[in-house]
Amino acid sequence: MLAGGRLRRRDPDRATAMSERLYCTIAGVIFSIAALIHLGRLCAGWDLVLAGWPVPLSLSWIAFFACGALGGGGLWLGSRGTD
C-alpha cells in the first residue's frame, strides 16, 4: 500500500513467476532427498514391494546414481549466477 490508501498495481507475471535459480535449487533438494532415501534402502536392506512385485536392490543403485546426478546438477545450477 502506498501513502494515502492507494493500492500499488502488481505485475501479474511477476506475482506468480519463479526464478530459474529457485526452481533448480528446489528440484535439486528434492532429487537429493530421493537419492538419500535410495542410499538408505541400500545400506539398511529395506524391502520394497510394488503391486506385488519385489523391487530388487539393483534398481535402487540405478535410482541412487540418477537422483544423485539430477540433485547435484540442480543444486549446481541453482548456485550459479544471478536471477
C-alpha positions, 0 to 999 in steps of 0.5 A, spaced: 500 500 500 502 506 498 501 513 502 494 515 502 490 508 501 492 507 494 493 500 492 500 499 488 498 495 481 502 488 481 505 485 475 501 479 474 507 475 471 511 477 476 506 475 482 506 468 480 513 467 476 519 463 479 526 464 478 530 459 474 535 459 480 529 457 485 526 452 481 533 448 480 535 449 487 528 446 489 528 440 484 535 439 486 533 438 494 528 434 492 532 429 487 537 429 493 532 427 498 530 421 493 537 419 492 538 419 500 532 415 501 535 410 495 542 410 499 538 408 505 534 402 502 541 400 500 545 400 506 539 398 511 536 392 506 529 395 506 524 391 502 520 394 497 514 391 494 510 394 488 503 391 486 506 385 488 512 385 485 519 385 489 523 391 487 530 388 487 536 392 490 539 393 483 534 398 481 535 402 487 543 403 485 540 405 478 535 410 482 541 412 487 546 414 481 540 418 477 537 422 483 544 423 485 546 426 478 539 430 477 540 433 485 547 435 484 546 438 477 540 442 480 543 444 486 549 446 481 545 450 477 541 453 482 548 456 485 550 459 479 549 466 477 544 471 478 536 471 477 
